[in-house]
């Protein structure tokens, strides 16, 4: 969805808008910057308290960023070189080396705070990065406003991960100029206007868990009232997946289960790289490491033999989960209240060996059953004109408006053989999204041999907001009709 100047003008001239814009522009003390972090990212308190934030902001200003006061930046190139110098030259406070030269691994943690100080000094080129542990919120903004974010750097390349902030600065500098926003207006746009514009993710039914993962770490300090939050996990975690929590020493036991609230996210500024939000905690009888090592099945499990080192994001097999249920039940716990791994199956008699099988044996029969047929209601491999005569070919265009001067398709469908992980799903979504923009589609469908994923543009397309159906769900009249209604627009 494109930037709406009318709605923006209403916001920026409102009391709410003026207050937010002013808050980013009139910063005289570190406590004012700390309040911006806490206001627009309350989750920051899980990792930093107010005093720590103020001290980090003060240290980087006094012993690093303020040295560049009076520097004249004439271009983006100048600003990029300055940023690279700042993150590369370490930090010395009163002769003590707090941050070594080129320690980009540790520097990752400080990028958001440096961004705030750079925005204060050179706001023309730098925006404050407040999405600490909330990178998925930035992707929601980018999807909604059709902003193409730079590719995520490799996990091991810490310098490039630090420099990713500068890549974002260049993207949002261009966005700001194109939409005539001042630097402070851009900040208010990102952290006040957009969150109020984008409603929270739909409260759709939680998908059935098809996978379980181990996660680990002490919960102590978060408190028993802590029911949802950010946690390191596999990048391939799916919303609805089961997360088995092993609390490290001194607890040294599996203590609870969680349900993943979001798909796994790769966050270039998060040290451990990938994460999810966890919720729906279920306390279980503790299964200690000692008990696991004494158990006939788990004694030979590679993670148990490693004393749960590298636990976060470790995949759990169906057999692992069944054996864990056995141990929990053996302690007198009613395991019927615990989530179970769901194993989807193909319709009887269907064999799928490649992408075309998905189309011919699953997708097309379903469309036909719903009353839609090729050349009448949908077109395969529709050629789309895209810039200087270039043509691209989406797999299926459903409800197609066959006017050469006005190509439109209400539903855009991309079929794959098997999207094995979140990276492949995201790549398929971005591919389909590019087609949907050209055809003005309001629904995107991704499907493979396991499932159908439905994205709609009611609140702007978002790679993180979809409804999942399994092929065998189509035997259920309610789910079948629900999907048909989503496609019958």
N, C-alpha and C positions, 0 to 999 in steps of 0.2 A: 504494500500500500504506500502510495506516495505521500510526501510531507504535505499536510493540509494547512496552508497559510492562514485561512480564516479561523480555524480552531485554535491555532497557535496564537494569533492576535488576541482572541478572547481570553486565553490563559494569561499571556504576559501582561495584559492590562488589568487583570483581576488583582484583588488584594493578595490572594494566594501566590500568584505568579510574581508579583512585584517583591513580595517578601523573600521568595526562594532565590530570585535573581540577585537581590541585594545581599543575601547571606553569602553567596559565592563571591561577590565583588568586594564587600567591606569586611575583610579579615585582618585584624590587627594583632591578635594573640593566638598562640597555639591552641588554647582551649577552645577557641571558636572553630578551628579546623577539626579538632577532636570531636566537637559536637556535630559537625557535618558528617563525619564517619559514622557516629552512633545513630544519628537521625535517619540516614539513608541506608544503613546496613547494620541493624541491631545485632545481627549474628556475630559481629566483630568481637563482642564481649566474650565469646567462647575461647578466643585466643589472646586477646589483649584487654587490659583494663585501661581506664582513662589516664592514669598516671603514665603507664608505659607508652601510650600513643603520644602523649604530649612530650615525653622525653625523646622519643625517636624523632618526632618532627623538629624539636629544638636542636638536637644533635646534628641532623643533616642540614638544617638551615645555617647554624652558627659555624660549623666546621667543614662545610662543603658548598652548598648552593649559594650562600651569600657572597662567596668569593667571586661570583660571576655578575654581581650587581654592576650595572654600568656597561656590561657587554652589549654590543649592538648586533642583533641577529637580523640579517637582511633576507634570509630565505629559509625554506624548509631544510635545505642541505646544511646550513649553518646550525640550525636547531638540532638536527640529528647528530652532528659531530659533537656538539656540546653534551648531549645526553649520553652518548657513548663514552665520552671522557669521564663524566661523573660516575657512571656505573663501573668503570674499569680501574679507577685509581685508588680504591680502598677508602678507608676513613680513619683518620688519626685524631684523637681527642686528648689534648694536653699531653702530647708525646706518647700516648698509649695507642698502639695499633689495634683498633676495635674491629676493623674489617680489612683483610689483606687485599693487596692489589690483585685484580682479576679473580677474586673469589666470587664468581657469578652464582654459584650454588647458594651461598648465604644471601647474596644481594637480592635474589628473587623475593625474599620475604619483605624487603624494604622498598621495592618498586612502588607500591601504592602511596607510601608516605613521601617518597621523593617526588612522585607525580604531583602531589598537593603543593609542595614547595615550588616546583617548576611552574606550575600553573599560576601561582601567586606572582612569580617574578617575570615569566614570559608567557602570559596567558594566551597570546596570539597563536602559539604553536602547541602548547601542552594543555591537556585537560586532566582534571583530578580523577584518578582511577579508584573508585570506591567499591568496586565489585569484588572485594576480598571474599574468597570462597563462594562466590555467587556468579561465576562466569556464565552460567546458563541464562542469567538475566540479561547479559549483554547479547547473547545469541538470540534471545526473544526480541529484543529491540531491533537487531540487525535483520531478522526475518521479516518483522512487521513492516519496516521501512525499506525493505529490499536493498539492504546494504551488504555488499560482499566482503566478509571478513577475510583477512589473510589466512593461509593454511597454518595449522598449529605446528610449531617446531617439534623435532624429535625430543624425547624425554631426556636423553643424555647431553644435549647441547644447551648447557645452562646460559651461555652468553646470548645465543639466539633467542632463548626464552625470555631473558631480560630485555632484549631488543624488540621483542614482540610488542611491548608497550609503545615504542616509537612507531612501529608499523600501524598500530591503532591510531596514534596521533595523526598520521598522514591521512588515513581514511576519514577520520572525523573532522579534520581541517577542511578537506574537500567538501564534506557534507555541510559543514557550517557555512562555507562561502557560497555554495549553491543555493542555500536556503536563507541567506542574509541574516544569520544569527550572530550576535556578539559573542565573545568568549564566555561571558558569564551566563548569557542566555543558553548557550550550548550545555553548560553544566546543569542549569535548572531543567532544561529539556530532558537530559538523560536521567536525572535522579528524582525529579519531582513530577514533571509533566507526563513522561512515559509510563511510570508505574501507576499513575492514576488513570491513564488512558487504557492500558492493557489490563483487563480484568485478570484475576487469579486463574490459574489453570482450571479447566472445567472439573467439577467434582464428579467425574464419571466413575463408574464402577471400577474398582481396582482389577487389573488383568489377573488371570489365573497364573500362579507361579509355575514356570516351566523349568526353572533352574534354581539351585541353591548355591550360596557362596559362604565361605568362612570370612569373617572380619575379626579384628582383635584390637585390644587396648583396654586400659582401665576406664571404667565409667565413673569411678569415684571422682568427685569434684564437680561433675555435672548435676548430681543430685537425683533422687528418685523421681522428682517431678519433671525431669527432663524427658520429654516424650518424643521429640523429633529434633533432628539436627544433621549437621554435615559430618560425613565420615569417609575416610579413605576406602576405596573399593576397586573392583575390576572396572575397566572402561566399558566392558561388555555387559555390565549389570543392566537389567531391564526393570522398568517400573513393575512392581508386583512380585519381584523375586524374593526368595527367602534368604535372610542373612543370619548366619549362626555366629553368635558373639562369644569369642574366647577372651576372657579377661586375663591379662598377663600378670606376672608376679607382682604382689604377693598373693593374689587370688588364685591364679593358675587353674582356671576351670571355665568350662562352657556354662554360662549363667543365664542366657536369654536368647530369644529369637527376635528379629526385626523384619519388617517388610520394606523394600526399597520404594521410596516415594517418587523418585525420578529415575530416568535412564542414567546410566553412567556418563559422566562428563569428564572430558580431558580439559584441565585448567592449566594453561602454561605457567601461571604464577603460583600454583600450589606445588610445594616441594615434591610431594608424592605423585603428582601428575593427574591421577584420576580419582573420582569421588562420586558419591551420590548423597541424597538425603534419606535418612532412615527414620522410621516411625512404627507405630503399632507394636510397641514392645510387649513381648509375652515372657514373663518370668517363668523359669523352669527349675526343677531341682538341679543343683550344681553337679556337673559331671567333671570331676577333677582330672588333671593331667595324670596323676597317679593311677586313677581308675582306668583311664583310657589306655595307659601302658600295660595294665594288667589284663585288659580285655582281649579275648582271643582274636577278634577281628581288628580292632584298632591298634593293637600292639605293633602291627607290621605296617601301619599306615604311614606314608612318607612324611606327612605334616606332623604327626605325633612323634615320630622318630626325630624330627628336627626341633622338638619342643615348641612348635608353633611359630618358629621364626619365619618371617615372610607370610604371615597368616592372611593379611588383608587382600581380598580378591582371589583367594585360593578356591578353585571350583570344587563343588561337592557332587559326587556321583549319586545316582539313584540308590545304589547299594549302600553308600556311606550314610545317606539320610535314613534309610530303613533301619540300619544298625543303630544309629543314634536314637531313633524312636524306640527301639527295643530297650536301650539302656534307660531312657527316660521313663518308659512304662514300668520298668523293673523297680523304680523308686516309688511306685504307687501313684504316678501322675496320669491323669486322663488325657491320652494323646489325641483323642478325637477333637479336642479344641485347638490343636496345632494345625498350621497350614500344611497341605500336602502338595508334592510336586505333581504338576499336571503334564501328562504326556499326550500331546495331540496325535491323532491318527488321520490318515487319508481316507476318503470315501472308499467303500469296499470295491475291489476289483480295479483300482486305479494304480498305475505304475508311472512314476515320474523320474526321468533320467536326465532331463535338460530343460532349458527355458521354454522351448517350444511346446514340450509336454505340459508345462504349467499353463500355457495359453490354451492349448487345444483340449486338454483333459480336465482342467479345473475352471479356468476363468470363462472361456467362451460358453461352456454348458451352463454355467451359473447365469451369465447374461441372457442366454436364450430362455432359461426357465423364468427369468424375470420379465420376459416379453420383449427383449431387445436383440436385434439381429444386425449382422454385418451388412454394410452398404445402405442400410435403412436407418439404423439408430446409432451405429458406431462404425468407425473406419480404423483399420489397422495401418500402421506405418504411414500416417498422414504426413505429407510433405508440407513443411511450414517455411514461409519466406522469412528469413532473419538477416537483415542487414545486407545490402549490396548483392541481393540475389542468392545468398547462401541458404541452403535448405537443411533442415533437421527433421528427424522422423520419430516422433513419440510412438510408443507401442500401440496405444488405443486412445481415440478421441470419441467420447460418448456424448450424445445429444449435440451433434455438430451442426453449426450454422454454415451451410454450404454456399456462402457468398464470397467470391474471389476477393472482393474489395474489403471484406469485413470478416476475416476468419475468426471463429469462436468455437469453443467446445466447453460445455458446462462441467464435464468431468474428464479429467486426464488420468490415464491408467498406465503405469509402468510395471511390467512383469519381469521377474528375475527367477533364476533357478533356485538359489538359496542365498539369502542375505545372512551370512554366518555371524556377523558381529555388528555392533553399533556403527562402526566406521563405514561398513558397506551400506547399512541402512541410510546413514546420513548422506553418503555419496549419491544413492538412488533418489533420495528426497530432493537434494539440490539440483540434480538433473531434471527431475519432474517439475520442480518449482520453476526452473528457467522456461520450460515449455508452457507451464500454466500461465506465466506472465504474458507470453505472446498470444495465447488463446483466450485470455481473460477467464480462465477456469475458476470455479468457486469450490471445487472438490478435487483433491489429489488422492489417487489410490496407488499404493504399492502392494504387490503380492508376490509370494514365492510358494514353494512347495508346502510350507507350513501354515502360512497365515495371510490375512488381508489386513492392511493398515490404512485407515481412513483419516485424512487430514482435511479440515475445512477452513475457509477464510472468514468465519463469522467474527473473529477477533484478530484477523490477520493470520496468514499461515505461520505455523511454528513447527520446527522439527521436533520439538519436545511435546507437542500436544496432538494426540491421535487416539482413535479407538481401534482396538485390535479384535479381529474375529479369526477363529480357526475354521478351516474348511469343514470340519465335522460339526461346527456350530450351525451350519446351514440346515442341519436336520431339525433344529429347534425353530418352530414357527415364529416365535417372538423375535429371535435374533435375525432370522431370515428377513422378516418384514421390516425390522429396524434398519438393516443394511439397505434393503431395497428403497426405503423412504429416503435414506441419505443420498442415494444415487439418482432418485427420481425428482430432480430439481428443475 
